[in-house]
Amino acid sequence: MTQVSADQVLVTGRFAYHFAGSGLDFDDGFVMRYTIDGGKITCSRIFEDSLRLARAYSGEPVASPAA
């Protein structure tokens, strides 16, 4: 977790999925951004590679992410 300002927090992590329909495994990183107001989360947003995720779900080839 990284606090970037008084009301903004970033959390990094990894998702790992197995899609039964396509038989593919998928592992990728993400960043979640939270806005805090009065000690409560008032907004959240996730940043992930949704195109690669959708391709793995549908059984299409999934290229490695660019470094």
N, C-alpha and C positions, 0 to 999 in steps of 0.2 A: 504494500500500500504506500502511495506517495501523496502527501498533501501538497497541492500545487498553489493553493490560495486559502484564504479563510473559509471559503465555502465550496471548494472543489477538491475532490479526491479521485485519484486514479488507482485502479487495481489491475494487475497483469496476471495472466494465468494461461492454462492450456485446457482445451477440450479434447476428449478422445471419444470417438463414436464407433459403433459397428452397425452398419445398415443391413438388416436381415434381407431386405428385398434385393439389394444389389450384391450383397456378400462382401462389400468393401469396408475396410477400416479407414478411419480418417482421424488425424491428429493435427491440431493447429493451435496457434496462440491467439489470444484476444486481449483487449484492453476494455475495461469498464470505467466509465466516468460517472461519478455521482456528484450531485449538487445537494448541499446540506443547508438547511435553514431551521434555526431553533432546535437543533439536535435531531432533526428528522430528515430523511431522504425526500427531497421534493422533485428530483428529476434523476433519471438514470439513462445511460446510453451505452450500447455495446458496439465495439468496433472489431469486426472479424472478417475473414475472407469468405463472404457468403457465396461467391461464384464457385469457388472450389468445393465448398460444402454442398451446394446444390448439385454439382456434377457428381460427387461421390454418392449422394443419395440416389441419383438417377442411374448410376452405373457407368457414367462416362469416364474416360481416362482423366486422372487428376495429376497435373504436373506439380512438381515441387515448387514452393514459393520462391520468388526471387530473393536473393540474399541482400 
